[in-house]
Amino acid sequence: MSSQQGVSAGAIFAGVGDVAMRHGRIWGLATLFMAVAYTLLDLVLPGEDLGALASFVGGIANFFVTYHVTETLLRSEGLMSTSQRNYASVLGVSILSTLGAGLGFLVLIVPGLYLFARWSIATPLVIAEGRNASDAMAESWRRTASSAWALVAVFAVYTLGVVAMIGLAITGIISVENTGAETAPALFVGNLVSTSLGMVAVLLSVAIYRALADDTSRYEDVFG
């Protein structure tokens, strides 16, 4: 039985930077596409009632874009071991992990971060290895065991960034509403910020999966 060595927070941040720089065109175009798509939906379907429909349609589009960006990054990194796509399992992972971590955040922030950290590679496990949702979450929990607190630190930094961006976005929205100038550029900037944060989450999951996959492969080579 092989033991698995932990991955440091610094190594994860370096991995995110490496993946982002080498595949900037892929995630950059996807981010831009979704920002434009959300902006068009906001303009075509304005107001609270139609806005809910816009969010629903945009959410569906974002799910498929995120799936295929993740798949493309994993393939570019040589990490794909299956050609089958499993949208249902990725959706299941997303729902289960969001609910679980959300409950953790309600109890206290740290449990929520801990659950996010432990399930951080569940989506790549579905896409790259063809696992189902429950198996992927269990395997993610196993692989992240020795790196759990380093990953918590990584997600704490990410969460602080999200909170800061949300604060800036809310300030911008209030400013726009006060001036009555809800223009396409203003909507686009807000959507670009939100889609960028989502894409950073994708880069994080791929970088963490790559780091832990490399670690697992090294020990498998040693211990057979």
Helices and strands as residue ranges (DSSP letters): H 9-22, H 24-44, H 47-76, H 87-107, H 109-118, H 122-129, H 133-143, G 145-147, H 148-179, H 184-223
